[in-house]
Amino acid sequence: MLTKNAAYRQETVRQEIISVLKGQTLSVKDISGTVRVSEKEVYDHLYHIQKTINKKGCTLVVTPAVCKKCGFTFKKREKLKKPGKCPICRSETIKEPFFSICTLSPG
């Protein structure tokens, strides 16, 4: 899928996201602004990045979403997207997950 900025990119969108996440922890909103693609596209790319970077000795580290009302942490959630509602208090005010890329130590 080509974006408006595709002609000006030195790296692919996924390579750019990987580069951005190697040095810092960011939300999808932050990644979207940095890489200049929609948040939906970022989630799609993160899903594929999660599967492919293991071959390069890296891992996608996900800081889970947290309910702002009751503090419930979505630790066991496998989906990368922000949840719609808290299963405990049913609140929709959820702090979005954060992402970073970490190099796995050999061993």
Secondary structure by P-SEA (a helix, b strand, c coil): ccccccccccccaaaaaaaaaccccccaaaaaaaacccaaaaaaaaaaaaaccccccbbbbbcbbbccccccccccccccccccccccccccccbbbbbbbbbbccc
